[in-house]
Amino acid sequence: MSTIEEPVRTLRSHLAEVIDRAATTPTVITRNGRKVAAVVSVNLLQRYEELEEEYLTRIIDERMANSAPGIPIEDVMRETLARNE
């Protein structure tokens, strides 16, 4: 899937067009040359959220299946959350 990059300055003048285009083409918004946000379709966002949930569930299931003593749940959760950053 291709993306389009647009600076915040130019985005303001045609935001409606960017929103309409989001169904087929994500737009990466830049500020001072740095990528800071994206306009994507709701379907793409929902799919991302589903994949994230599946990934976290798989990690937790793998950790729970490994009953090795000495791994505090706090460490498991910290590592799980760190992978998501």
Buried (B, 14 or more C-beta within 10 A) or exposed (E): EEEEEBEEEEBEEEEEEBEEBBEEBBBBBBEEEEEEEBBBBEEBEEEEEEEEEEEBEEBEEEBEEEEEEEEEEEEBEEEBEEEEE
